Amino acid sequence: MRRLALLLGLLALHQTHCFEFVVEGEWETETSLEKQHGRFKRAILTSEEQEDFEAIRGDDITVKSYRVESRITSRFCHTTVKSSVVNSGPNAQSIGFNVQIPKRAFITNFTMNVNGIMFVGSVKEKTVARNLYAQARARGKAAGLVRANSQDMETFKTEVHVPPGSKIEFELHYQEMMQRKLGFYEHSLYLQPGRLVPQFQVDVYIYEPNGIASVETPNTLGEHFSGMAKLTSSKDKAHVVFKPSLQQQRKCENCTTSAIDGIFTVKYDVLRDSNAGELHVSDGHFVHFFAPANLSPLPKNIVFVIDVSGSMWGVKMKQTVEAMQTILDDLTMDDYFSIVDFNHNVRCWSEELVPGSTIQVAEAKKYIQNIKPNGGTNINEALMRAVQMLVKASNQGMIDPRSVSMIMLVSDGDPTVGEIKLSAIQKNVKKVMREEFSLFSLGIGFDVDYDFLERIAMENRGVAQRIYTSHDASDQIRRFYSQVSSPLLRKITVQFPEDSVSDVTQNHFDKYFSGSELVVAGKVLPSESTTLNSFTTAFADRLDLSLQTEADYLELDAALAQQQHAFTGFARQMWAYITVNQLLAERSLAPTAGKKRKITQRILNLAVEHQFVTPLTALLVESEEAKERLLADSPRDPKQGCCAGGSGMAGPGQRTPMQIVHSLPPWVRMTTPAPPSHAERPLPDHITIVENDPHFIVHLPKNNMDVCFNIDSEPGHILNLVSDPGAGVVVNGQLVGSKRVEEKEKEKVNTYFGTISVFYQPDGIRVSVTTDRIDLTDGRNNHSFTWGATADITQDRVKVSIVKDSKVMVTVDDKITVMVLLHRVWKKHPTHVDFLGLYIPNNNQYSSQAHGLIGQFGQEPEVRVFNLHQGADPLKKEATMEVKGNKLVVTRGWQKDYRRDKKRGSDVFCWFIHNSGKGFIDGHYTNYIVPRLDSFLPLPL
């Protein structure tokens, strides 16, 4: 728990505004930390951490109100905590205002009104703030004390010494970015007033421009407050209010103590209409959110490295074993794994990676169960052995090139055997780790040098997490594993057109895990264009992806102006928030002192401009006349720099990067090359078409004519369009019916194609296009995409190009192309439904075995039209067509080609054949009904 404190002695006299400040504590400097054994000493927990926390401290005080308001806009949150307190006792006393905030949050301001004297905060460079503070301190005016402890929290503490009857109003502001984990954003507020409060209220306002998928308020405060949080929501807004009355706050009916003591939680997720992500543009900045779903996980190769030294004896080992039992059950046959356990020696359950079969998992669980902790800690050799195992598997071709290889280290202490110098271990691991390997570190308890675990993970494309030794430690381990157990993508890059953006944050990521989110932000450059485009490329399991999305420059700002509780400056602040965090992470790994100084200056400039209290800045709180100064200094993180990077040392308060990096520091580079090409194989002007209910227009190039026919079938029937066993390609379409009108219940409904399927047998890949989405399946994996974004997908010899809300082009082996056109209708239309049009070029390279309602015309028949005469309809001529040995009566008419104009279409004149194409197609149309979307026609027809 980090503590950020303002300890102020204010003796306010009623007649005058004289202040006397008590000085306590002293400032830390870069050189004030004593080195021990070649590295910095680590923070140790103090008994103070175990004390009961109270938001308002003091005897004989009256807390008039305590209000918390959070405004979350596009995942960025601004929280304000306000409290009004009166010293109702007979004596002067100290009154404390304490707020626990998430460690990932930045304090942005603090104000205090003491008997009408206003103190207002401003963030300044730490050295500047210290000088101003020192000037006041020399006059005995002010002091600040900074305390750094453990936990994932920091505590802002203020104490004010005031005479009886004094009124004090406190107000604290902080900002944070919501992080998506396991499919949800979780906003936590720590409510511990310590006493009954007449006016107690919490408001959480959420505004998500693309829409809110779900909001929930889990009852984390206990059964006492079950059902008291009230939620109202609409498509894109939600408001959660928690406002217990004075009586409802009591622990019991006649109790004078408050039952409010815990975490108030709001969980939500957003609507996503495509896998290309969301692009939000506001206030001259952009934020790109990328959280694709409906993709099959990549296979994993994982080596669990478990500390079994003597310090793990007892509860730690018991909880680690419990967690491993569940984790091992999560493995699949596509995953490979092994276990390395170490104390002063290093042992391998299996010297080689083995598949995650039921038998192997059972053996591994039995091995874990029998571990008896004892001895010292040889971290270096254990990690070397784990890396060697992955290298060996890779060299032997056991590892799928698209799989994810990782090491998961679980330890509770510092090395005591073998190589014990942490900087040397860090260098040894980095030297042998391949670019495609990642290291994740779990530090159990507080004896471990967590800074070392964090640095070694960051340098090797992973993250670290501290596991607190409590009753739920095994759950903490399992939750961490769940966050990294389902990798969906590798080597993700988000790009923008050249000269459209600047100051882009990290835009290249090594991995994307299911349920998480990647975020890229930057500044928008002036442009004549009204839209910003983003292009995302990535590798999935057997898939190469290229995704495109766009956003209007002005649309979001106009929407924000209409929202009463939105945070209008979210994009600007989020960009700065991400940039500062990434700079802090880069600073901790800076290879030289010069590089570190440059990064430090950038952090200072941004933090001061955007008013963030960081490890390098301070919050100077001044009275209106600037005669009295108080200073809140962000604490030095307890994880003191254990391992020097070159001549640079670890910076104070370093933060884990917001995303897992592929190479450091990629985000510093401005990567805005030309966007990836979405070139598609052009279709000729004359083409075979199937449109509407369904009208077939078969183009016969040798005869220079188009022949039309309808198929009068039933909803649900699957019609074979192309069946080519020689090329291994089949194209089928499934019919849907129009809506039935009650008074016309007995009339036959019109039918349309609702699904078009292209199956490529040699690679076992099927592309299924519906009016809702596009699915790629290969027998093992299923990847799903919506119509909501432009995308290019390549899997083996099948290429799929999606144009947003328009069409899909499927190309097989660069020989056969099928285009599917999307038709949307008014949702409330009494009869019409969404449907698909089909466009197939005549130059497709079918084999001689091709057949189907369309495929049979790959070998064009001889056609002769004669005896042209007036038909029954004076506007339509009739004639006789001689084809395939048949003489047919045909009518001159026209159908529509919607490629260029989806509303009106363009006319295609054709000879219409009656009776569902009888005599023009081989056999009867019912011969082309097949049982499944991947079915070939039986031979012979």
URRA-V795641 format. One record per pair of residues at least 24 apart in sequence whose ideal C-beta (glycine too) atoms are under 6 Angstrom apart, sorted by the first residue. I is the first residue (numbers start at 1). GAP is how many residues later the second one is. D is the distance in whole Angstrom. If there is no record, write none. Layout:
i=[I I]
gap=[GAP GAP]
d=[D D]
This chain:
i=[1 1 1 1 1 2 2 2 3 3 3 4 4 4 4 5 5 5 6 6 6 6 7 7 8 8 9 10 10 10 12 12 19 21 21 21 23 24 24 25 28 39 40 40 42 42 43 43 45 45 49 53 54 55 55 55 55 56 56 57 58 58 60 60 61 61 61 62 62 63 63 65 66 66 66 67 68 68 69 70 71 71 71 72 73 73 73 73 74 74 75 76 76 76 77 78 78 79 80 81 82 83 84 85 86 87 87 87 89 90 92 94 94 95 96 97 97 98 98 99 99 100 100 100 101 101 102 103 103 103 104 105 105 106 106 106 107 107 108 108 108 109 110 110 111 112 113 114 115 117 118 119 119 121 121 122 123 123 123 123 123 124 125 125 126 126 126 129 129 129 132 132 133 133 136 142 142 144 144 146 146 148 148 148 150 175 177 177 180 180 181 182 183 184 184 185 186 187 188 188 189 190 191 191 192 193 193 195 196 196 196 198 201 202 202 203 204 204 205 205 206 207 207 207 208 208 209 210 210 210 211 211 211 212 213 213 213 214 215 216 217 218 220 220 221 224 240 273 273 274 274 274 275 276 276 276 277 279 279 279 280 281 281 281 281 282 282 282 283 283 284 285 285 285 285 286 286 286 287 287 287 288 288 288 289 289 290 291 294 295 295 295 296 296 297 298 298 298 298 299 299 299 299 300 300 301 301 301 301 301 302 302 303 303 303 303 304 304 305 305 305 305 305 306 306 307 307 308 308 308 308 309 309 309 309 310 310 310 311 311 312 312 313 316 316 317 319 319 320 321 322 323 323 323 324 325 326 327 328 328 328 330 331 331 332 333 338 339 340 340 340 341 342 342 343 343 344 344 344 344 346 346 346 353 376 376 377 377 377 378 378 379 380 380 380 381 383 387 387 390 402 404 405 405 406 407 408 409 410 411 412 412 412 413 413 414 422 422 422 423 423 426 426 429 430 433 438 442 445 449 450 451 451 452 455 461 461 463 484 486 487 487 488 488 489 489 490 491 492 493 494 494 494 495 496 496 497 497 498 500 505 505 505 506 506 507 508 508 509 509 510 510 511 518 521 521 521 535 535 541 542 543 543 543 544 545 546 546 547 547 548 549 576 576 578 580 581 581 582 582 584 584 585 586 587 588 588 588 589 590 590 591 591 592 592 592 593 593 596 615 615 678 680 680 681 681 683 684 687 687 688 688 689 689 690 691 691 693 693 693 694 695 697 697 697 698 699 700 701 702 703 706 706 707 707 708 708 708 709 709 711 711 712 713 715 717 718 719 720 720 720 720 721 721 721 722 722 722 723 723 723 723 723 724 724 724 724 725 725 726 726 727 728 728 729 729 729 730 730 731 731 732 732 738 738 739 741 752 753 753 756 756 756 757 758 758 759 760 760 763 763 765 765 766 767 767 769 769 771 774 815 816 817 821 837 851 853 856 883 886 888 888]
gap=[148 149 150 152 154 146 152 633 144 152 154 150 152 628 631 140 142 152 138 152 624 626 138 152 152 622 152 104 150 151 103 150 609 120 121 122 120 119 121 120 608 603 600 601 407 598 105 595 105 401 100 139 140 43 137 138 139 29 138 39 35 37 28 29 24 26 34 24 26 132 134 134 127 131 134 134 121 134 134 134 134 494 496 134 134 493 494 497 206 496 103 101 494 498 99 97 489 95 93 91 89 87 85 83 81 75 77 79 75 74 71 65 67 65 63 61 73 57 59 57 73 53 55 90 53 73 74 49 50 51 72 69 71 69 506 507 67 506 65 67 503 64 62 511 60 58 56 54 51 506 506 502 504 498 500 498 485 488 490 494 496 496 479 483 490 491 492 489 491 502 488 497 496 498 493 487 488 487 489 487 489 487 488 490 296 398 397 400 336 337 302 333 332 83 85 83 81 79 75 77 75 73 69 73 69 65 67 63 50 53 62 48 42 40 62 38 36 62 34 360 32 30 356 359 28 62 347 60 61 68 24 25 60 26 56 57 58 55 53 51 49 47 43 45 41 35 26 513 515 512 514 515 510 271 273 513 272 255 270 272 276 251 270 272 275 274 275 289 288 289 240 238 286 287 290 236 238 246 234 284 287 206 232 246 228 230 228 226 490 193 245 488 245 485 189 105 106 189 243 35 36 101 104 35 104 35 52 98 102 104 35 104 35 83 86 104 35 104 35 77 81 102 104 35 104 104 105 33 35 63 65 34 66 67 68 63 64 65 101 102 61 100 60 96 128 56 154 155 90 47 152 151 154 155 44 40 152 154 33 36 37 155 25 30 24 24 51 25 42 45 46 30 36 40 32 33 31 32 34 73 35 36 39 40 40 41 36 38 39 39 40 36 38 39 45 37 46 45 46 47 139 83 31 32 32 32 32 32 32 37 32 33 36 34 35 35 30 220 221 220 221 30 217 27 29 27 24 25 24 193 189 188 191 190 188 49 199 193 29 28 24 26 24 26 49 51 49 48 46 44 26 40 42 40 38 176 36 178 174 25 73 74 162 76 161 164 154 158 150 153 150 152 149 141 53 54 57 140 141 240 253 240 250 252 250 248 130 246 242 244 242 240 30 34 80 26 74 77 75 85 70 71 72 79 64 62 63 66 56 55 58 54 55 54 55 56 54 55 52 37 38 114 121 129 130 136 158 157 152 154 152 166 150 208 148 146 205 57 58 59 59 200 198 211 213 159 143 160 141 158 160 202 204 203 204 187 202 204 204 208 205 214 204 38 36 212 212 209 132 208 210 217 131 132 133 130 132 133 128 129 132 213 214 122 123 126 131 124 211 121 123 120 33 34 31 83 87 29 206 27 87 25 201 93 95 92 89 83 82 83 64 80 82 176 52 60 175 38 52 33 34 30 33 168 33 43 39 51 63 34 30 28 24 77 61 86 75 66 37 33 25 31]
d=[5 6 4 5 6 5 3 5 4 4 6 6 5 6 6 5 6 4 6 4 5 5 5 5 5 6 5 6 5 5 5 6 5 5 5 6 4 6 5 3 5 4 3 6 6 6 6 3 6 6 5 5 3 6 5 5 6 6 6 3 6 4 6 3 6 6 6 5 5 6 5 4 5 5 5 5 6 5 5 5 5 6 4 5 5 5 4 4 5 5 4 6 4 4 5 5 5 5 5 5 5 5 5 5 5 5 5 5 6 6 5 5 5 5 5 4 4 6 5 5 5 5 5 4 6 5 6 5 6 5 6 5 4 6 4 6 5 4 5 5 5 4 5 6 5 6 4 5 5 6 5 5 5 5 5 6 6 4 6 5 6 5 5 6 6 6 5 4 5 6 6 6 6 4 4 5 5 4 6 5 5 4 5 5 6 6 6 6 5 4 6 4 4 5 5 6 5 5 5 5 5 6 5 5 5 6 6 6 6 5 5 6 5 4 6 5 4 5 6 4 4 5 5 5 6 5 6 6 6 5 5 5 4 6 5 6 5 5 4 5 6 5 5 5 5 5 5 6 4 5 3 3 6 4 4 3 6 5 5 4 6 5 5 5 6 5 5 4 5 5 6 6 4 5 5 6 5 6 5 5 5 6 4 5 6 6 4 4 3 5 5 5 5 3 5 6 5 5 5 4 6 5 4 5 5 5 6 5 6 4 5 5 5 4 6 5 5 5 5 5 5 6 5 5 5 4 6 5 5 5 5 4 6 6 4 6 5 6 6 5 4 6 4 6 6 5 4 4 6 5 4 4 4 5 5 6 5 5 5 5 6 6 3 6 5 6 6 6 5 5 5 6 5 4 4 6 4 4 6 4 5 5 5 5 4 4 5 5 5 4 4 5 5 4 5 5 5 5 6 6 6 4 6 5 5 5 5 5 5 6 4 5 5 5 6 5 5 5 5 4 6 5 5 6 5 5 4 5 5 5 5 3 5 5 6 5 6 6 6 4 5 5 6 5 4 5 5 5 4 5 5 6 5 5 6 5 6 6 5 6 5 6 5 6 3 6 5 4 5 6 6 4 6 6 6 4 5 4 5 5 5 6 6 5 4 6 5 4 6 5 4 5 5 4 6 5 5 6 6 6 6 5 4 5 5 5 5 4 5 6 4 6 4 5 6 6 5 5 4 4 3 6 5 5 6 5 5 6 5 5 5 6 6 6 4 4 6 4 6 5 6 5 5 6 6 5 6 5 5 5 5 6 4 6 5 5 4 5 4 3 5 5 5 6 6 5 5 5 5 5 5 5 5 5 5 4 6 4 5 4 6 5 4 5 6 4 6 5 6 3 4 5 4 5 6 5 5 5 5 5 6 5 5 5 6 5 6 3 6 5 5 5 6 4 5 5 4 5 5 4 6 6 5 5 6 5 5 5 4 6 4 5 6 6 6 6 5 6 6 4 6 5]
